[in-house]
């Protein structure tokens, strides 16, 4: 996360790491000497919880109630950053990710774009979060079951339209009659068109209708691996998540956005890749393989480095580091126990 940041970018970022385990001394990173030099604060449950809450955490860890503990960890991290910093944005990062060079500058430019649209009233809906990770199957057409997208009705409608057009051509054009016999029409309408319709949906939306480079509204899917929230959204969201108590926190955040009619945004191409062996949905093996982004794999390091320099120049210009520190953006990195 910090490797490619320029000094002025690092001065704008406040990093707090929650070691989300009852016995942090057993965590493989807790005793590493580099932690205190790289991050602004590393803290544990003992720093933010009462003795009763610590006992509850121990019970959740022993029973592996991940749907309880996950919500608790997320709300603790967001609440802690809200209370200990005045940064206008709070970012939540999980620990099983890698980030593209220039992610911070691109995120700040995306936030600037969102705020500008609201100022110009191009967008009238308040926003909840900006996601830095999403996978292509969340953009639609993720169900590969034949007929899941009404392919039969689409193929029937296209076949009827094409058949009508070809019959009209055959009737009105003498030269076309010898080429458009009944067998040809049958192959086109009963084989070619249904086959192409099925292939269109099976290929996936990311392949046939790829997302353009943009910051766009995206209500479909989750993406809690890396997201940015405006500071004012945190208290109510934390309260809502704690009231729910149990569930997947990405789905709860989606429900909150729908309930309160808040917009959700996503960056494309994504700036984060999920590389962990286990997801929030506790999937492993073959089921876990789709939890990653194809778009991230197409990013090229040399191109990213050039874009990074241009974005930093656009963001900061000739301002010195002191002026950049007037407004900080905070990132929370959640380290799994």
matplotlib code that plots the C-alpha trace (Angstrom):
import matplotlib.pyplot as plt

x = [0.0, 2.8, 5.5, 4.9, 3.7, 5.5, 6.4, 3.7, 1.1, 2.3, 1.9, -1.8, -2.4, -2.9, -2.6, -4.1, -3.8, -6.3, -4.8, -8.2, -7.3, -7.7, -4.1, -2.1, 1.3, 0.5, 0.0, 2.9, 3.2, 2.7, 6.3, 7.9, 10.0, 9.0, 5.4, 6.0, 8.0, 5.6, 2.2, 0.9, -0.8, -1.0, -3.7, -5.5, -8.8, -7.4, -7.0, -10.7, -12.8, -13.9, -13.2, -16.7, -16.3, -13.0, -14.6, -17.2, -14.5, -12.9, -16.1, -16.6, -13.1, -13.5, -16.8, -15.7, -18.7, -17.2, -20.4, -20.5, -16.9, -16.5, -19.2, -17.5, -14.1, -15.3, -17.3, -14.4, -12.0, -14.3, -15.4, -11.8, -10.6, -13.6, -12.9, -9.1, -8.8, -10.5, -9.8, -12.6, -12.5, -12.1, -10.8, -11.3, -8.8, -8.7, -5.3, -5.5, -5.1, -2.4, -2.7, -1.7, 0.9, -0.9, -3.9, -3.9, -3.7, -6.3, -8.6, -8.3, -9.0, -12.1, -13.3, -12.8, -14.9, -17.7, -17.8, -17.7, -20.7, -22.6, -21.6, -22.7, -25.8, -25.0, -25.6, -28.3, -28.1, -25.7, -23.1, -22.0, -18.8, -16.3, -15.1, -11.5, -12.1, -14.8, -14.9, -16.3, -19.0, -20.6, -21.3, -24.1, -24.7, -22.8, -25.3, -24.0, -27.1, -28.6, -31.8, -30.9, -31.0, -34.0, -31.8, -34.6, -36.9, -34.2, -33.2, -36.8, -37.4, -34.2, -34.9, -38.4, -37.1, -34.2, -36.6, -39.0, -36.3, -34.8, -38.2, -38.8, -35.4, -36.0, -39.4, -38.3, -34.8, -34.6, -30.9, -31.3, -33.8, -31.2, -29.1, -31.9, -33.6, -35.5, -32.5, -30.4, -33.2, -33.5, -29.8, -29.6, -32.7, -32.6, -28.9, -26.8, -28.9, -29.6, -25.9, -24.7, -27.2, -26.0, -22.4, -23.0, -24.2, -21.8, -18.8, -19.7, -20.4, -16.8, -15.8, -18.4, -19.4, -16.2, -16.4, -14.8, -12.2, -14.4, -15.8, -19.3, -22.4, -22.4, -25.2, -24.5, -22.2, -20.1, -16.4, -15.6, -12.0, -11.1, -13.5, -13.6, -16.4, -17.0, -16.4, -20.0, -21.4, -19.6, -21.6, -25.0, -23.5, -21.7, -24.9, -26.8, -24.2, -24.1, -27.9, -27.8, -25.2, -24.9, -24.3, -21.8, -20.7, -20.5, -24.2, -25.2, -23.5, -25.4, -28.7, -27.9, -27.3, -30.5, -32.5, -31.2, -31.1, -27.4, -25.2, -22.3, -19.4, -16.6, -13.4, -12.5, -10.0, -9.9, -6.9, -7.0, -6.7, -7.9, -5.4, -6.5, -7.2, -10.5, -13.2, -15.8, -18.2, -15.9, -15.4, -12.3, -10.9, -12.7, -15.5, -13.0, -11.2, -13.7, -13.1, -10.6, -10.5, -9.4, -9.1, -6.4, -4.3, -4.3, -2.5, 1.1, 3.6, 5.5, 2.3, 1.1, 4.3, 3.9, 0.2, 1.2, 3.6, 1.0, -1.7, 0.6, 1.4, -2.3, -3.2, -0.5, 1.2, 3.9, 2.4, 4.9, 4.4, 3.2, 0.2, -0.6, -0.9, -3.8, -6.2, -5.5, -7.1, -7.2, -6.7, -7.6, -5.9, -7.6, -5.1, -6.9, -6.2]
y = [0.0, 2.4, 1.2, 3.6, 6.7, 9.9, 11.8, 14.4, 11.5, 9.8, 13.0, 13.0, 9.5, 8.4, 4.6, 2.8, -0.9, -3.0, -6.4, -8.1, -10.9, -11.4, -12.4, -10.1, -11.5, -14.7, -12.6, -13.1, -9.3, -7.9, -8.1, -7.1, -4.0, -2.4, -2.0, 1.0, 2.8, 2.3, 2.9, 5.8, 3.6, -0.1, -1.0, -4.0, -4.9, -3.9, -0.3, 0.2, -2.4, -2.8, -6.0, -7.3, -6.7, -8.5, -11.5, -11.5, -11.4, -14.4, -16.3, -15.3, -16.4, -19.7, -20.5, -19.1, -16.8, -14.9, -13.2, -11.6, -10.8, -9.4, -6.7, -5.9, -5.6, -3.3, -1.1, -0.9, 0.2, 2.8, 4.2, 4.4, 6.4, 8.6, 9.4, 9.8, 11.8, 14.7, 13.4, 14.0, 10.5, 7.1, 4.1, 0.5, -2.0, -5.7, -7.3, -9.9, -7.5, -5.9, -2.4, -0.8, 2.0, 5.3, 4.0, 6.9, 9.7, 8.0, 7.6, 11.3, 12.3, 10.1, 11.6, 15.1, 14.0, 12.7, 15.9, 18.1, 16.3, 16.9, 20.6, 21.0, 19.0, 16.5, 14.0, 14.8, 11.6, 11.6, 8.9, 6.2, 4.8, 4.5, 0.9, 0.3, -3.4, -5.2, -8.3, -8.6, -11.1, -8.5, -6.3, -8.6, -11.8, -13.8, -16.7, -19.1, -21.3, -21.6, -19.6, -17.5, -14.3, -15.2, -16.2, -18.3, -15.3, -13.0, -15.6, -16.1, -12.3, -11.9, -15.0, -13.7, -10.2, -11.7, -14.2, -11.5, -9.3, -12.2, -13.3, -9.7, -9.6, -12.9, -11.8, -8.4, -9.3, -11.9, -12.6, -13.4, -16.2, -18.9, -18.0, -17.7, -21.0, -22.6, -24.6, -21.4, -19.6, -22.6, -22.7, -18.9, -18.7, -22.0, -22.5, -19.4, -16.8, -19.0, -20.0, -16.4, -15.3, -18.0, -17.3, -13.5, -14.1, -17.0, -14.9, -12.5, -8.8, -7.9, -9.5, -8.2, -4.9, -3.9, -1.1, 2.2, 4.0, 6.0, 6.6, 5.2, 4.4, 0.8, -0.7, -4.2, -6.4, -5.8, -5.2, -4.5, -5.4, -1.7, 1.2, 4.9, 6.6, 10.3, 11.0, 12.1, 8.8, 6.7, 7.2, 6.2, 3.3, 2.0, 2.2, 0.4, -2.4, -3.0, -3.2, -5.9, -7.8, -10.8, -11.1, -10.3, -6.7, -6.0, -7.0, -5.0, -1.9, -2.5, -2.8, 0.4, 2.2, 1.0, 1.8, 5.4, 5.9, 6.5, 6.2, 3.8, 4.3, 2.2, 2.9, 1.2, -0.2, -1.4, -0.3, -3.4, -7.1, -9.7, -12.4, -14.1, -17.8, -17.2, -14.6, -13.0, -15.7, -18.4, -20.0, -22.0, -23.9, -23.7, -21.6, -19.0, -18.6, -16.0, -13.5, -11.5, -8.9, -9.6, -5.8, -5.6, -8.2, -6.1, -3.1, -2.5, -1.3, 1.0, 2.7, 3.0, 4.7, 7.4, 7.9, 8.1, 11.0, 12.9, 12.4, 13.7, 16.7, 17.4, 16.9, 18.9, 21.1, 23.1, 23.0, 22.1, 19.2, 21.5, 22.7, 19.2, 18.2, 20.6, 18.0, 14.3, 11.2, 8.2, 4.6, 1.8, -1.5, -4.4, -7.2, -10.5, -12.5]
z = [0.0, 0.9, -1.5, -4.4, -2.6, -3.0, 0.2, -0.4, -0.8, 2.3, 4.3, 3.2, 4.4, 8.0, 8.5, 11.4, 11.7, 13.8, 14.8, 15.0, 17.4, 21.1, 21.6, 19.3, 20.4, 18.4, 15.2, 12.8, 12.2, 15.7, 16.8, 13.5, 14.1, 10.8, 11.9, 14.1, 11.4, 8.6, 10.1, 12.1, 14.7, 15.4, 17.9, 19.3, 21.0, 24.3, 23.2, 22.2, 24.1, 27.7, 29.7, 29.0, 25.3, 25.4, 26.9, 24.2, 21.6, 23.1, 22.9, 19.2, 18.3, 20.1, 18.4, 15.1, 14.8, 11.9, 10.9, 14.3, 14.6, 11.1, 11.8, 15.1, 13.5, 10.7, 13.0, 15.5, 12.8, 11.3, 14.7, 15.9, 12.9, 13.1, 16.7, 16.4, 13.2, 11.4, 8.0, 5.5, 4.1, 5.8, 3.8, 4.9, 3.6, 4.3, 4.6, 1.8, -1.1, -3.3, -4.7, -8.1, -8.2, -8.2, -6.3, -3.8, -6.4, -8.6, -5.6, -4.7, -8.2, -8.2, -5.0, -6.5, -9.5, -7.3, -5.2, -8.3, -9.8, -6.6, -6.6, -10.2, -9.4, -12.1, -9.3, -6.8, -4.7, -1.6, -1.8, 0.7, -0.6, -3.4, -4.1, -5.3, -5.9, -7.8, -9.9, -13.3, -12.5, -10.2, -13.2, -14.4, -16.4, -13.7, -13.8, -16.5, -16.3, -19.8, -20.0, -16.9, -19.0, -21.1, -24.0, -25.6, -25.8, -27.1, -29.7, -30.7, -31.2, -33.2, -35.3, -36.1, -37.1, -39.2, -40.9, -41.8, -43.2, -45.2, -46.6, -47.7, -49.4, -51.1, -52.4, -53.7, -55.1, -57.8, -57.3, -53.6, -54.2, -55.1, -52.0, -49.5, -49.8, -46.9, -45.6, -45.4, -43.5, -41.1, -40.4, -39.8, -37.6, -35.8, -35.4, -35.9, -34.1, -31.0, -30.9, -31.1, -28.4, -26.0, -26.8, -26.1, -22.6, -21.8, -22.8, -20.0, -19.9, -19.2, -22.5, -24.8, -23.2, -21.2, -18.7, -19.8, -17.6, -15.3, -11.8, -12.2, -10.1, -9.2, -7.1, -8.2, -6.1, -3.0, -2.8, 0.9, 0.3, -0.3, -0.1, 0.8, 2.8, 3.5, 7.1, 7.8, 6.7, 9.3, 12.6, 11.2, 9.2, 12.3, 14.3, 11.6, 11.3, 15.1, 15.2, 12.6, 14.7, 12.4, 8.6, 5.9, 6.4, 2.6, 2.2, 5.3, 3.8, 0.5, 2.4, 4.2, 0.9, -0.6, 2.6, 2.7, -1.1, -1.1, -4.3, -4.4, -6.8, -8.2, -10.0, -13.3, -13.8, -10.3, -8.1, -5.8, -6.4, -3.9, -3.3, -0.1, 0.1, 2.0, 1.4, 3.7, 2.4, 3.7, 0.3, -0.5, -3.4, -6.8, -5.4, -4.3, -7.6, -9.1, -6.3, -8.3, -11.0, -14.6, -15.2, -12.5, -14.3, -17.5, -15.7, -16.8, -14.3, -16.6, -17.7, -14.1, -13.1, -15.8, -14.9, -11.3, -11.9, -14.0, -11.3, -8.5, -10.5, -11.2, -7.6, -5.8, -8.4, -6.8, -3.3, -0.6, 1.9, 4.7, 2.6, 1.7, 5.3, 5.8, 4.6, 5.2, 3.9, 6.2, 5.4, 7.8, 7.2, 8.9, 9.8, 10.2, 13.4]

ax = plt.figure().add_subplot(projection="3d")
ax.plot(x, y, z, "-o")
ax.set_aspect("equal")
plt.show()
